[in-house]
Amino acid sequence: MNICIFIILFAINLGFVLSETSVIVVINHNTCCKVEKFLIDKFEADVTPVYKQFLNECLEELNLTDVEKIELGKSSACIIECIGLKANIITANKRMNETGFRNVVNEIPLEEHQKAVAEETITKCMEKVRSLPEIVINGCTTMTIRADHCIAMEFFKSCPVEKQDTSKICVDLREHINKM
């Protein structure tokens, strides 16, 4: 699962992108946690290309190929729904597919601290998404983004103290996320 793509779209959709000077910080499951570089490289090599392809297919299918014409606030739910369908995270009738979701999360190269909480996190996030009232934007479900957001935040919170980045932006982000 390319959490990064989902989180970027989530961040744009909700306006929650942190910046430090003029640098945009992309929030994902490894943000502010000192992770092994080989896992980041593995994610970029193995997982990212699949989801970039899904994204491109969805943009074309939704007739959103002209990036300048995309109204992200209105279109992002439909883009993410389309990616969720292609990744088998949600079904054609817009319900969470637990097996598909579990498979996608298990494809993510994880640190040991994330592996330790993965099954519990998947279960927690499935329950959370199922218990929330359905939100539909422009006829598209937000289940995929809610599930992805939950996974990213739980993995973010699982970062051990000794691996946490202690920069001001990370301390502030950690404080914000822990309040959620």
C-alpha positions as CSV (number, residue, x, y, z in Angstrom):
1,M,0.0,0.0,0.0
2,N,1.4,3.3,-0.8
3,I,0.6,5.1,2.3
4,C,2.4,8.1,1.1
5,I,0.1,8.6,-1.9
6,F,-3.0,8.3,0.4
7,I,-1.5,10.5,3.0
8,I,-0.5,13.2,0.5
9,L,-4.1,13.2,-0.9
10,F,-5.5,13.1,2.6
11,A,-3.2,16.0,3.6
12,I,-4.2,18.1,0.6
13,N,-7.9,17.2,1.2
14,L,-7.9,18.3,4.8
15,G,-5.2,21.0,4.5
16,F,-3.0,19.2,7.0
17,V,0.5,19.5,5.5
18,L,3.2,20.6,7.8
19,S,5.9,22.9,6.5
20,E,9.2,23.9,7.9
21,T,10.5,27.0,6.1
22,S,9.6,26.3,2.5
23,V,9.9,22.5,2.7
24,I,6.8,20.4,2.7
25,V,6.8,17.5,5.1
26,V,4.9,14.5,3.8
27,I,3.2,12.7,6.7
28,N,3.4,8.9,6.5
29,H,3.8,5.9,8.8
30,N,7.6,6.6,9.2
31,T,7.5,10.3,9.6
32,C,9.5,11.5,12.6
33,C,10.8,8.0,13.3
34,K,14.4,7.0,12.4
35,V,13.7,3.9,10.3
36,E,16.1,1.6,8.4
37,K,16.9,3.1,5.0
38,F,16.6,-0.3,3.3
39,L,12.9,-0.4,4.3
40,I,12.3,3.0,2.7
41,D,14.2,1.8,-0.4
42,K,12.2,-1.4,-0.5
43,F,8.9,0.4,-0.2
44,E,9.9,2.8,-3.0
45,A,11.1,-0.1,-5.2
46,D,8.4,-2.7,-4.6
47,V,5.2,-0.9,-3.4
48,T,5.2,2.6,-4.8
49,P,5.2,1.7,-8.5
50,V,2.1,-0.3,-8.2
51,Y,0.2,2.5,-6.5
52,K,1.5,5.1,-8.9
53,Q,0.1,2.9,-11.7
54,F,-3.3,2.7,-9.8
55,L,-3.2,6.5,-9.4
56,N,-2.6,7.1,-13.1
57,E,-5.3,4.6,-14.1
58,C,-7.8,6.2,-11.7
59,L,-7.0,9.7,-13.0
60,E,-7.7,8.5,-16.5
61,E,-10.8,6.6,-15.6
62,L,-12.2,9.6,-13.7
63,N,-11.2,11.9,-16.6
64,L,-8.9,13.8,-14.3
65,T,-5.8,13.7,-16.5
66,D,-5.5,17.4,-16.7
67,V,-4.0,18.1,-13.3
68,E,-4.7,21.8,-13.5
69,K,-8.4,21.1,-13.7
70,I,-8.5,18.8,-10.7
71,E,-10.3,20.3,-7.7
72,L,-8.6,18.2,-5.1
73,G,-11.1,18.8,-2.4
74,K,-13.9,17.5,-4.6
75,S,-11.9,14.9,-6.5
76,S,-9.6,13.3,-4.0
77,A,-12.3,11.1,-2.4
78,C,-13.1,9.6,-5.8
79,I,-9.4,9.1,-6.7
80,I,-8.8,7.4,-3.4
81,E,-12.0,5.3,-3.7
82,C,-10.8,4.2,-7.1
83,I,-7.3,3.2,-5.7
84,G,-9.1,1.4,-2.9
85,L,-11.1,-0.6,-5.4
86,K,-8.0,-1.5,-7.5
87,A,-6.0,-2.5,-4.4
88,N,-9.0,-4.6,-3.1
89,I,-9.3,-2.6,0.1
90,I,-12.9,-1.9,-0.6
91,T,-15.5,-3.9,-2.6
92,A,-17.5,-2.8,-5.6
93,N,-20.5,-2.1,-3.2
94,K,-18.2,0.2,-1.2
95,R,-17.7,-1.9,1.9
96,M,-14.3,-2.6,3.6
97,N,-12.7,-5.8,2.4
98,E,-10.9,-7.1,5.5
99,T,-8.9,-9.7,3.6
100,G,-7.8,-7.2,0.9
101,F,-7.0,-4.6,3.5
102,R,-5.0,-7.1,5.6
103,N,-3.1,-8.2,2.5
104,V,-2.3,-4.6,1.5
105,V,-1.0,-3.7,5.0
106,N,1.1,-6.8,5.1
107,E,2.8,-5.8,1.8
108,I,4.3,-2.7,3.5
109,P,7.9,-3.2,4.5
110,L,7.7,-2.6,8.3
111,E,10.1,-1.9,11.1
112,E,10.1,-4.4,14.0
113,H,8.1,-2.0,16.2
114,Q,5.4,-1.8,13.5
115,K,5.4,-5.5,12.9
116,A,4.7,-6.0,16.6
117,V,1.5,-4.0,16.4
118,A,0.4,-4.8,12.8
119,E,-2.3,-7.4,13.4
120,E,-3.7,-5.4,16.4
121,T,-3.6,-2.2,14.2
122,I,-5.4,-3.9,11.3
123,T,-8.2,-5.1,13.6
124,K,-8.4,-1.8,15.4
125,C,-8.6,0.2,12.1
126,M,-11.2,-2.2,10.5
127,E,-13.4,-1.8,13.6
128,K,-12.9,2.0,13.6
129,V,-13.8,2.4,9.9
130,R,-16.8,0.2,10.3
131,S,-18.1,2.0,13.4
132,L,-17.9,5.5,11.9
133,P,-20.8,7.0,10.0
134,E,-20.2,6.7,6.3
135,I,-19.0,9.9,4.6
136,V,-19.6,10.3,0.9
137,I,-18.1,13.1,-1.1
138,N,-19.3,13.5,-4.7
139,G,-20.8,10.0,-4.6
140,C,-17.5,8.5,-3.4
141,T,-16.8,6.7,-0.1
142,T,-14.0,7.9,2.2
143,M,-13.5,4.4,3.7
144,T,-10.1,3.8,2.0
145,I,-8.7,7.1,3.2
146,R,-10.1,6.6,6.7
147,A,-8.5,3.1,6.9
148,D,-5.2,4.3,5.5
149,H,-5.2,7.3,7.9
150,C,-5.8,5.0,10.8
151,I,-3.0,2.6,9.8
152,A,-0.5,5.4,9.3
153,M,-1.4,7.1,12.6
154,E,-1.1,3.9,14.6
155,F,2.2,3.0,13.0
156,F,3.4,6.5,13.6
157,K,2.4,6.2,17.3
158,S,4.3,2.9,17.6
159,C,7.7,4.5,17.1
160,P,9.9,3.7,20.1
161,V,11.2,6.7,22.1
162,E,14.8,5.9,21.1
163,K,13.9,6.2,17.4
164,Q,11.8,9.3,17.6
165,D,13.0,12.5,15.8
166,T,13.1,15.2,18.5
167,S,12.9,18.2,16.1
168,K,10.3,20.8,17.0
169,I,8.1,19.9,14.0
170,C,8.1,16.2,15.0
171,V,7.4,16.9,18.7
172,D,4.5,19.1,17.6
173,L,3.2,16.5,15.2
174,R,3.5,13.7,17.7
175,E,1.6,15.8,20.3
176,H,-1.2,16.6,17.7
177,I,-1.5,12.9,16.6
178,N,-1.5,11.6,20.2
179,K,-4.5,13.9,20.9
180,M,-6.5,12.4,18.0
